[in-house]
Amino acid sequence: MSSQVITPNTEAAILGRLIEARHSMSRDVAEYLLSIDFDAVDTDRMNLLAERAREGNLSPEEAAELDSYLHVGSLLSILQSKARRLLKSEVPASSRQ
């Protein structure tokens, strides 16, 4: 099974570096990132692959697919964490005067 380590040049790692190049994100971008989630079809597929991995029954193609899901999920978690921090650090409009 995957070690969940993002190697330097996976698609998720490359995309993460592109996004990191921006030093700040707007509120709209932060809110959009927090709205992103895997749909039911992808969640079911991830659960199936994880179960097969626990049983030791993954084909090499399935292992690569599971790794892809894990890499994208890790990237999404990091981006959403940054978005939550940004939104939490904003001063509410009613407090500005």
Backbone bond lengths (Angstrom), bond angles and torsions (degrees), N, CA, C in turn:
res aa  C-N    CA-C-N  psi(-1)  N-CA   C-N-CA  omega(-1)  CA-C   N-CA-C  phi
1 M - - - 1.448 - - 1.515 109.70 -
2 S 1.280 116.93 163.97 1.451 123.46 -176.28 1.519 112.10 -66.50
3 S 1.318 115.03 149.04 1.458 119.89 173.48 1.513 110.67 -88.80
4 Q 1.342 117.47 -3.51 1.458 125.11 179.48 1.516 112.49 63.08
5 V 1.310 117.91 21.14 1.453 121.48 175.65 1.522 107.69 -92.69
6 I 1.312 116.08 127.97 1.460 119.56 179.53 1.525 107.88 -81.94
7 T 1.305 116.24 117.57 1.450 119.90 177.55 1.518 109.14 -73.12
8 P 1.319 118.23 158.75 1.459 121.20 -171.57 1.524 116.21 -57.67
9 N 1.323 119.39 -26.13 1.450 118.76 -174.47 1.525 115.15 -127.49
10 T 1.324 116.90 31.65 1.461 118.71 169.50 1.522 107.37 -73.67
11 E 1.311 116.19 162.50 1.458 119.59 178.56 1.524 110.82 -57.24
12 A 1.341 116.62 -41.86 1.456 120.69 -179.42 1.524 111.59 -64.47
13 A 1.326 117.28 -41.24 1.465 120.41 179.99 1.526 111.21 -66.73
14 I 1.319 116.19 -41.01 1.464 120.18 178.54 1.526 110.12 -63.19
15 L 1.322 116.64 -46.32 1.460 120.53 178.59 1.532 110.17 -62.20
16 G 1.302 116.99 -40.83 1.463 120.83 177.99 1.514 112.09 -59.58
17 R 1.332 117.35 -41.53 1.466 120.44 177.75 1.518 111.21 -65.95
18 L 1.321 117.36 -37.71 1.469 119.95 177.65 1.521 110.86 -62.49
19 I 1.315 115.75 -43.62 1.457 119.78 -179.50 1.528 110.30 -69.37
20 E 1.323 117.48 -37.76 1.460 121.50 178.70 1.524 112.03 -64.13
21 A 1.324 117.91 -23.44 1.461 121.31 -178.88 1.527 110.85 -60.28
22 R 1.316 116.55 -27.51 1.476 120.88 175.49 1.522 107.42 -83.50
23 H 1.303 116.30 128.99 1.463 119.44 -177.03 1.521 113.02 -80.00
24 S 1.308 117.34 -17.49 1.454 119.21 177.61 1.523 109.11 -147.23
25 M 1.295 114.53 158.07 1.463 119.46 176.65 1.519 108.06 -121.96
26 S 1.295 115.38 154.71 1.460 119.82 178.69 1.530 109.55 -79.51
27 R 1.315 115.19 164.13 1.461 120.88 176.72 1.526 110.31 -59.30
28 D 1.346 117.05 -41.48 1.469 120.37 179.94 1.526 111.34 -60.95
29 V 1.321 116.56 -42.53 1.465 120.10 178.88 1.523 110.00 -65.33
30 A 1.332 116.95 -42.70 1.466 120.68 179.76 1.533 110.29 -61.10
31 E 1.321 116.52 -44.84 1.463 119.53 179.72 1.528 111.24 -65.10
32 Y 1.337 116.32 -38.05 1.462 119.29 177.64 1.529 110.73 -63.65
33 L 1.326 117.00 -46.24 1.463 120.15 -179.93 1.525 111.61 -58.31
34 L 1.327 116.10 -37.72 1.461 119.46 179.90 1.522 112.52 -71.92
35 S 1.322 117.30 -16.36 1.465 120.40 178.86 1.529 112.62 -86.92
36 I 1.316 117.19 -10.69 1.466 121.33 -176.73 1.530 110.17 -80.71
37 D 1.324 115.52 135.21 1.459 120.98 174.98 1.525 108.07 -156.79
38 F 1.312 116.23 159.74 1.454 120.70 176.18 1.524 109.05 -69.12
39 D 1.333 116.52 142.18 1.461 119.18 176.97 1.530 109.56 -80.94
40 A 1.311 116.21 174.91 1.466 121.80 -174.92 1.532 112.19 -61.21
41 V 1.322 117.16 -37.61 1.467 120.28 -179.41 1.527 110.11 -63.50
42 D 1.342 116.78 -46.45 1.462 119.74 179.04 1.533 111.56 -66.75
43 T 1.323 117.24 -40.72 1.462 120.47 179.07 1.529 110.58 -61.71
44 D 1.326 116.80 -44.05 1.470 120.39 177.41 1.520 110.97 -61.41
45 R 1.334 116.49 -41.75 1.467 120.25 179.92 1.521 110.65 -64.51
46 M 1.333 117.36 -43.76 1.468 120.56 178.69 1.522 110.64 -60.95
47 N 1.334 116.32 -43.24 1.465 119.83 179.66 1.527 111.50 -63.43
48 L 1.319 117.00 -41.33 1.461 120.94 177.57 1.528 111.15 -62.37
49 L 1.331 115.68 -47.10 1.468 119.64 179.58 1.524 111.19 -63.10
50 A 1.325 117.49 -40.65 1.467 120.91 179.11 1.531 110.90 -63.88
51 E 1.323 116.03 -41.38 1.462 119.94 178.02 1.530 110.54 -63.26
52 R 1.328 116.23 -45.66 1.474 119.90 178.96 1.532 110.72 -62.74
53 A 1.335 116.67 -35.41 1.466 120.40 178.32 1.529 110.64 -65.89
54 R 1.325 116.45 -43.55 1.474 119.99 178.16 1.524 111.38 -60.67
55 E 1.335 115.60 -34.06 1.466 120.36 179.43 1.522 112.14 -81.55
56 G 1.336 117.02 -9.37 1.461 121.11 -178.39 1.513 113.30 77.17
57 N 1.343 117.45 26.55 1.462 121.68 -175.32 1.527 114.34 -114.13
58 L 1.328 118.45 26.54 1.465 120.13 -179.92 1.522 111.05 -86.69
59 S 1.314 115.71 136.36 1.460 119.82 170.78 1.531 107.26 -77.57
60 P 1.325 118.49 164.20 1.470 119.99 176.63 1.531 112.26 -57.09
61 E 1.321 117.27 -37.45 1.469 120.78 179.64 1.524 110.68 -66.47
62 E 1.335 116.05 -40.79 1.464 119.99 178.60 1.525 111.05 -67.97
63 A 1.329 116.81 -36.86 1.470 120.07 177.79 1.531 109.93 -63.32
64 A 1.322 117.03 -41.33 1.471 120.76 177.83 1.530 110.44 -65.27
65 E 1.331 116.47 -39.47 1.464 120.43 178.38 1.527 110.63 -64.11
66 L 1.329 117.24 -44.36 1.460 121.10 178.35 1.524 110.45 -62.09
67 D 1.318 116.85 -42.92 1.469 120.51 176.41 1.524 111.17 -58.19
68 S 1.317 117.31 -40.78 1.465 120.61 178.73 1.524 110.92 -62.42
69 Y 1.324 116.28 -45.98 1.467 119.74 176.85 1.532 110.87 -59.02
70 L 1.332 116.49 -43.97 1.461 120.49 -179.01 1.519 111.59 -64.38
71 H 1.332 117.42 -41.80 1.464 120.90 179.25 1.521 111.22 -63.43
72 V 1.326 116.73 -46.71 1.460 120.92 179.89 1.529 110.16 -65.26
73 G 1.322 117.28 -41.62 1.457 120.76 178.12 1.522 111.98 -62.09
74 S 1.326 117.00 -40.14 1.470 120.62 177.44 1.521 111.20 -64.36
75 L 1.323 116.30 -44.86 1.461 120.55 178.36 1.524 110.11 -61.22
76 L 1.323 117.19 -45.87 1.457 120.93 179.92 1.527 110.56 -60.39
77 S 1.316 117.51 -41.77 1.469 120.88 178.75 1.521 111.81 -61.31
78 I 1.312 116.63 -42.73 1.466 121.21 179.12 1.528 110.28 -64.02
79 L 1.331 116.49 -47.28 1.468 120.14 -179.79 1.521 111.52 -62.62
80 Q 1.327 116.93 -40.77 1.458 120.13 179.61 1.525 111.29 -68.00
81 S 1.315 117.01 -34.69 1.461 120.11 176.32 1.532 110.23 -63.87
82 K 1.318 116.64 -43.76 1.465 120.41 177.65 1.522 110.50 -63.23
83 A 1.326 116.85 -39.38 1.468 120.84 179.49 1.526 110.31 -64.57
84 R 1.333 117.53 -43.49 1.462 120.67 178.99 1.528 111.06 -62.56
85 R 1.332 116.76 -41.63 1.470 120.03 178.60 1.521 110.96 -62.55
86 L 1.345 116.27 -42.55 1.458 119.72 179.58 1.525 110.53 -61.43
87 L 1.321 116.92 -47.66 1.463 120.56 -178.09 1.533 111.39 -66.20
88 K 1.316 116.40 -36.22 1.463 119.95 179.49 1.529 110.72 -68.52
89 S 1.329 117.30 -32.68 1.465 120.64 -176.14 1.530 112.91 -80.90
90 E 1.328 116.80 -14.47 1.465 119.49 179.89 1.519 110.56 -69.52
91 V 1.307 115.30 141.86 1.459 120.90 176.33 1.527 107.37 -82.43
92 P 1.332 118.86 127.27 1.459 120.20 178.63 1.537 111.01 -58.79
93 A 1.315 115.80 145.38 1.467 121.35 -177.73 1.526 111.46 -56.26
94 S 1.321 117.89 -35.23 1.463 120.78 -178.60 1.529 111.81 -69.31
95 S 1.344 117.88 -19.78 1.460 121.19 179.71 1.525 111.85 -87.25
96 R 1.322 117.61 -16.62 1.469 121.93 -179.47 1.517 109.29 -82.07
97 Q 1.284 117.86 127.36 1.472 120.80 174.07 1.473 111.62 -166.92
